[in-house]
Amino acid sequence: MTTVLLKIESGATQSMPPEGFSSWLAFWEAQRGRRATECEAFGCDREVTEAGRVIKSGKEDGVYILPLCDRCSSQANTRIFKAWDKDLVMLNTDLEAVI
């Protein structure tokens, strides 16, 4: 399995999830077909509170959704963290999942 270095996208807290979803977390769960229970940032085992919009550090080739705890999701551009690449849901420019 491949890991990636990520950071929270600037301004992500103001973005709304796609139509038909109450939150980014609900969107991620629908795309992955499973419930998120634990923060996906390596080294964190806190309970998931939301799904954050993240970008790959150094690449910034797209925006992805990843389940995170409140502590990890509040660190926009201040911390680079690692997660499994397979857990990312990539968004296209229309805010739809690219699977």
Backbone hydrogen bonds, N-H to C=O, Kabsch-Sander energy under -0.5 kcal/mol:
donor,donor_aa,acceptor,acceptor_aa,energy
4,V,83,A,-2.5
6,L,81,F,-3.6
7,K,55,I,-2.1
9,E,53,R,-2.9
12,A,9,E,-1.6
14,Q,11,G,-1.4
15,S,12,A,-1.2
21,F,18,P,-1.7
27,F,23,S,-1.8
28,W,24,W,-2.6
29,E,25,L,-2.7
30,A,26,A,-2.0
31,Q,27,F,-2.1
32,R,28,W,-2.5
33,G,29,E,-1.8
34,R,29,E,-1.0
39,C,46,R,-2.7
40,E,67,P,-2.2
42,F,82,K,-3.2
44,C,41,A,-1.8
48,V,37,T,-1.4
49,T,68,L,-2.2
50,E,68,L,-1.9
52,G,50,E,-0.5
52,G,66,L,-2.7
54,V,52,G,-0.6
54,V,64,Y,-2.9
55,I,7,K,-2.7
57,S,5,L,-2.5
59,K,56,K,-1.0
60,E,56,K,-2.4
63,V,91,L,-0.6
64,Y,54,V,-2.8
65,I,89,V,-2.3
66,L,52,G,-2.0
68,L,50,E,-3.2
73,S,69,C,-2.3
74,S,70,D,-1.0
75,Q,72,C,-1.1
76,A,74,S,-0.5
77,N,8,I,-0.6
78,T,75,Q,-1.6
79,R,75,Q,-1.0
81,F,6,L,-2.5
83,A,4,V,-1.9
85,D,2,T,-2.6
87,D,84,W,-1.3
88,L,85,D,-1.6
89,V,65,I,-1.7
90,M,88,L,-0.6
90,M,98,V,-0.7
91,L,63,V,-3.1
92,N,96,E,-2.4
95,L,92,N,-2.0
98,V,90,M,-2.8
99,I,97,A,-0.6
